[in-house]
Amino acid sequence: MANSNPQMYDSHGREHNYLRISITEHCNLRCTYCMPAEGIALTPKSNLMTADEIVTIAQTFVHLGVTKIRLTGGEPLVRKDAATIIQRLGKLGVELTLTTNGILVHDFIDTFKEAGIKALNVSIDSLQKEKYTTITRRNYFEKLWENLDLLYENNFQVKLNVVVIKGFNDNEIIDFIELTKDRSIQIRFIEFMPFDGNQWNKEKLVSYAEILSQVSSFYTDEVVERISDKPNDTAKNHKIQSYKGSFSVISSVTNPFCSSCNRIRLTADGKLKNCLFSNSETSLLETLRAGESIEPLIFKNIRLKKAMRGGMDDDTKFQNPKLFSQNRSMIKIGG
């Protein structure tokens, strides 16, 4: 395991040992909260990281103390050389995982095993076929469930990511929790967050408190357990007694977890973001291609990280469309 590096700490004392790498802006879904309805202008291929560049940058971060890497997209598995990238990163000696929509998982089971991947986050925002098709603008519901079964059968740890939107899927919260009765999965309810082009407004937000209120109205207080959160965990974790799995809430809007954040994000075009909500970026790819060291840029980017949500440290700022529209759409960040 890498040693702690003082230069990987920001000015607020937070160590950054978790790197999220977006390997593509492409996706085979068109989820409403992720990208604008009209799609996005894709970055020219020449401006995107090659497989060699992804591995080189990842090696640098591991040398500096990163112990966990998560691959994201778009949808990471749509990239043609995704298997090669996964296999090469699997040799770096860190915890490797990825977030996927699950549609192409069947083609990568052996690759995951070879790379040492043991856990995956899979996005699914409705258990109802019609709703799923509406929010993804695609019809892959059956394939997703086939692949979820395949992951269970192959003993992968599975977390299901559910973006909760009022009036759309907030009436399925209990249905999702009931999935944990017989399967040791974790349901992760994610508060709807504002990004460019996703029509966010506070009326669509289902808060952590509202989710727990639904839980309390269905289950007795005696059977709902608050379980320990891991260090640097983004989620507030719970389970129902006697159920095999658990559920959690990622409350980025109403109860941000910024004080323990250890994450940094690398976009598909090689830009470093020190916060999901930050509208400032540092180009590592340009410097790498010039044959120069990217380490000073990494240290500076981390040192300049704001205390909370890219500087949007109160609700007025966070709900200001002029501020969050200056950020990328979610699909171009990588989540």
Residue pairs with C-beta under 8 A, 6 or more apart in sequence:
1 67
2 17
2 62
2 63
2 64
2 65
2 66
2 67
2 94
3 65
4 15
4 17
4 65
5 64
5 65
7 64
7 299
7 302
8 15
8 16
8 17
8 64
8 65
8 66
8 298
8 299
8 302
9 15
9 16
9 302
10 16
10 274
10 302
10 303
10 304
10 305
11 303
11 304
11 305
12 259
12 305
12 307
14 259
14 260
14 261
14 262
14 305
15 65
15 262
16 66
16 262
16 263
16 264
16 274
16 302
17 65
17 66
17 67
17 68
17 262
18 66
18 67
18 68
18 69
18 70
18 232
18 262
18 263
18 264
19 58
19 61
19 66
19 68
19 69
19 70
19 263
19 264
19 265
19 266
20 69
20 70
20 71
20 72
20 263
20 264
20 265
20 266
20 334
20 335
21 54
21 57
21 58
21 69
21 70
21 71
21 72
21 265
21 266
21 334
22 71
22 72
22 73
22 74
22 76
22 265
22 266
22 267
22 268
22 332
22 333
22 334
22 335
23 49
23 54
23 71
23 72
23 73
23 76
23 79
23 82
23 85
23 268
24 48
24 73
24 74
24 75
24 76
24 78
24 79
24 82
24 268
25 40
25 42
25 43
25 48
25 73
25 74
25 268
25 269
25 331
25 332
26 42
26 73
26 74
26 75
26 78
26 79
27 34
27 35
27 73
27 74
27 75
27 78
27 101
27 331
28 75
28 78
28 101
28 103
28 104
28 138
28 140
29 75
29 101
29 103
29 136
29 137
29 138
29 140
30 37
30 39
30 136
30 137
30 138
31 123
31 125
31 135
31 136
31 137
32 135
32 137
32 198
32 199
33 135
33 163
33 165
33 192
33 193
33 195
33 198
33 200
33 330
34 195
34 198
34 329
34 330
34 331
35 197
35 198
35 329
35 330
35 331
36 196
36 197
36 198
36 329
40 197
40 329
40 331
40 332
43 268
43 269
43 332
47 269
47 285
48 268
48 269
48 270
49 57
49 268
49 269
49 270
49 285
51 81
51 84
51 85
51 88
53 270
53 285
53 288
53 289
54 85
54 89
55 85
55 88
55 89
56 288
57 266
57 270
57 284
57 285
57 288
57 294
58 66
58 69
58 89
58 92
59 92
60 294
60 295
60 298
61 69
61 298
62 69
62 92
62 93
62 94
64 295
64 298
66 94
67 94
67 95
68 94
68 95
68 96
68 97
69 89
69 92
69 94
69 95
69 96
69 97
70 96
70 97
70 98
70 99
70 121
71 85
71 86
71 89
71 96
71 97
71 98
71 99
72 98
72 99
72 334
72 335
73 79
73 99
73 100
73 268
73 331
73 334
74 268
74 331
74 334
75 100
75 101
75 103
75 104
76 82
76 98
76 99
76 100
77 98
77 100
77 103
77 104
77 105
77 107
77 108
78 104
79 85
82 108
83 108
83 111
86 96
86 98
86 108
86 111
86 112
86 115
86 117
87 111
87 114
87 115
89 96
89 115
90 96
90 114
90 115
90 116
90 117
96 115
96 116
96 117
97 117
97 118
97 119
97 120
97 121
98 117
98 120
98 121
99 120
99 121
99 122
99 123
99 161
99 335
100 120
100 121
100 122
100 123
101 122
101 123
101 124
101 136
101 140
101 144
102 122
102 123
102 124
102 143
102 144
102 147
102 148
102 151
103 140
103 143
103 144
103 147
104 147
105 120
105 122
105 147
105 150
105 151
106 146
106 147
106 150
109 150
109 151
109 154
112 120
112 156
113 154
117 156
118 156
118 157
119 156
119 157
119 158
119 159
120 151
120 156
120 157
120 158
120 159
121 158
121 159
121 160
121 161
121 188
122 144
122 148
122 151
122 158
122 159
122 160
122 161
123 160
123 161
123 163
124 132
124 144
124 148
124 160
124 161
124 162
125 131
125 132
125 135
125 136
125 162
125 163
125 165
125 169
126 132
126 135
126 168
126 169
126 172
127 172
127 175
127 176
127 179
128 172
129 141
131 168
131 169
131 172
132 141
132 144
133 139
133 141
135 168
135 169
148 158
151 158
152 158
152 183
152 185
158 185
158 186
159 185
159 186
159 187
159 188
160 176
160 179
160 185
160 186
160 187
160 188
161 188
161 190
162 169
162 176
162 187
162 188
162 189
162 190
163 190
163 192
164 170
164 173
164 189
164 190
164 191
164 192
164 206
164 211
165 192
165 204
165 206
166 192
166 203
166 204
166 205
166 206
167 204
168 204
170 206
170 210
170 214
173 189
173 211
173 214
173 215
174 214
174 215
174 218
176 187
176 189
176 247
177 187
177 215
177 240
177 243
177 247
179 185
179 187
179 245
180 186
180 187
180 239
180 240
180 243
180 244
180 245
180 246
180 247
181 240
181 243
181 244
181 245
182 244
183 244
183 245
184 244
184 245
185 245
186 237
186 245
186 246
186 247
186 248
187 245
187 246
187 247
187 248
188 235
188 247
188 248
188 249
188 250
189 206
189 211
189 247
189 248
189 249
189 250
190 249
190 250
190 252
191 205
191 206
191 207
191 208
191 249
191 250
191 251
191 252
191 253
191 254
192 200
192 204
192 205
192 206
192 253
193 200
193 252
193 253
193 276
193 277
193 330
194 200
194 318
194 319
194 321
194 324
195 324
195 327
195 328
195 329
195 330
195 333
196 324
196 325
196 326
196 327
196 328
196 329
197 325
197 329
198 329
198 330
200 324
202 319
205 253
205 254
207 251
207 253
207 254
208 236
208 249
208 251
208 254
208 255
209 254
211 249
212 238
212 249
215 224
215 238
216 224
219 240
222 241
223 240
223 241
223 242
224 238
224 239
224 240
224 241
225 238
225 239
225 240
225 241
226 236
226 237
226 238
227 237
227 238
227 239
227 246
228 237
229 235
229 236
229 237
231 260
232 260
232 261
232 262
232 263
233 257
233 260
234 250
234 252
234 257
235 248
235 249
235 250
236 248
236 249
236 250
236 251
236 255
237 246
237 247
237 248
238 246
238 247
238 248
238 249
239 245
239 246
239 247
240 247
250 257
251 257
252 276
252 309
253 318
256 308
256 309
258 307
258 308
258 309
261 275
263 276
264 272
264 273
264 274
264 301
264 302
265 272
265 273
265 274
265 276
265 333
265 334
266 272
266 273
266 284
266 334
267 273
267 281
267 328
267 332
267 333
267 334
268 332
268 334
269 285
270 283
270 284
270 285
270 286
270 288
271 281
271 282
271 283
271 284
271 285
272 281
272 282
272 283
272 284
272 297
272 298
272 301
273 280
273 281
273 333
274 280
274 301
274 302
274 304
274 305
275 305
275 306
275 309
275 310
276 309
276 310
276 333
276 335
277 309
277 310
277 312
277 318
277 324
277 327
278 305
278 306
278 310
278 311
278 327
279 310
279 323
279 326
279 327
280 304
280 310
282 297
282 298
282 300
282 301
283 297
284 294
284 297
284 298
287 293
287 294
287 297
288 294
306 313
307 313
309 318
310 327
311 317
312 318
312 320
312 323
312 324
317 323
318 324
327 333
